[in-house]
């Protein structure tokens, strides 16, 4: 579970990123899930977009479904765009700010 500080940090990292995942009229096919999984494995942080004219699901539904399928976390959903994060267990590229101790 990400803290608000970690989410803010990931949002700042995602700002300059290109949108690499497009969800269109085919919806959330196994192909889209595979692409998201492979991209998360390589990059840890990806930006996706739902094409609102043609896609049968909302961006929030798409982000939550993809996060569940790829074992990642939804960082942000704004309009038709969303950001997903999953730490690479073997070679982490992103170091998150530490969560406060309870």
C-alpha positions as a printed Julia matrix, in Angstrom:
102×3 Matrix{Float64}:
   0.0     0.0     0.0
   1.42    3.36   -1.05
   1.42    6.38    1.25
   0.34    9.8    -0.04
   3.99   10.92   -0.01
   5.01    7.93   -2.14
   2.11    8.55   -4.54
   3.16   12.19   -4.92
   6.73   11.09   -5.64
   5.59    8.56   -8.26
   3.3    11.16   -9.88
   6.28   13.5   -10.23
   8.31   10.71  -11.88
   5.44    9.82  -14.22
   4.84   13.39  -15.38
   7.42   13.39  -18.22
   6.7     9.76  -19.24
   5.09    8.93  -22.56
   1.74    7.14  -22.53
   2.66    3.6   -23.58
  -0.56    1.68  -22.96
  -3.75    2.4   -24.9
  -7.03    0.72  -24.05
  -9.45    1.01  -26.98
 -12.57   -0.64  -28.32
 -11.24   -4.11  -27.52
 -11.4    -3.24  -23.83
  -9.19   -5.07  -21.37
  -8.15   -8.03  -23.47
  -5.49  -10.52  -22.37
  -3.17   -8.76  -24.85
  -3.49   -5.43  -22.97
  -2.89   -7.18  -19.63
   0.22   -8.88  -21.06
   1.56   -5.56  -22.43
   0.99   -3.85  -19.07
   2.66   -6.7   -17.19
   5.71   -6.68  -19.47
   6.02   -2.88  -19.28
   5.75   -2.9   -15.48
   8.43   -5.59  -15.29
  10.8    -3.45  -17.34
   9.93    0.1   -16.2
   8.1    -0.23  -12.83
   6.03    2.89  -13.61
   3.77    3.18  -16.66
   1.24    5.65  -17.96
  -1.87    4.39  -19.72
  -4.83    5.92  -21.48
  -8.38    4.85  -22.17
  -9.81    6.02  -25.48
 -13.12    7.47  -24.21
 -14.92    7.41  -27.57
 -14.45    3.69  -28.15
 -13.55    1.93  -24.89
 -16.36    0.09  -23.05
 -14.79    0.72  -19.59
 -13.89    3.92  -17.73
 -10.3     4.85  -16.99
 -10.82    4.13  -13.28
 -12.25    0.66  -14.0
  -9.44   -0.06  -16.47
  -6.74    1.04  -13.99
  -8.19   -0.99  -11.11
  -8.66   -4.1   -13.26
  -5.15   -3.88  -14.72
  -3.69   -3.3   -11.25
  -5.44   -6.43   -9.99
  -4.36   -8.54  -12.97
  -0.73   -7.36  -12.9
  -0.33   -7.18   -9.09
   0.49   -3.48   -9.31
  -0.88   -0.36   -7.64
  -2.89    2.5    -9.1
  -0.94    5.69   -8.47
  -3.38    8.12  -10.09
  -6.37    8.35  -12.42
  -7.09   11.69  -14.07
  -9.55   11.98  -16.93
  -8.75    9.26  -19.45
  -5.2     8.68  -18.17
  -3.88    6.48  -15.38
  -0.55    5.59  -13.79
   0.41    2.13  -12.49
   3.4     1.13  -10.34
   4.91   -2.23   -9.44
   8.29   -2.66   -7.81
  10.69   -4.9    -9.7
  11.79   -7.49   -7.14
  15.06   -8.39   -8.92
  16.36   -4.99  -10.04
  14.39   -2.09   -8.54
  14.9     1.17  -10.47
  12.75    3.45   -8.31
  13.47    4.07   -4.64
  10.34    5.22   -2.83
  10.43    7.6     0.14
  10.22    5.68    3.4
   6.78    5.19    4.95
   6.46    6.65    8.47
   6.58    4.1    11.28
   3.36    3.52   13.22
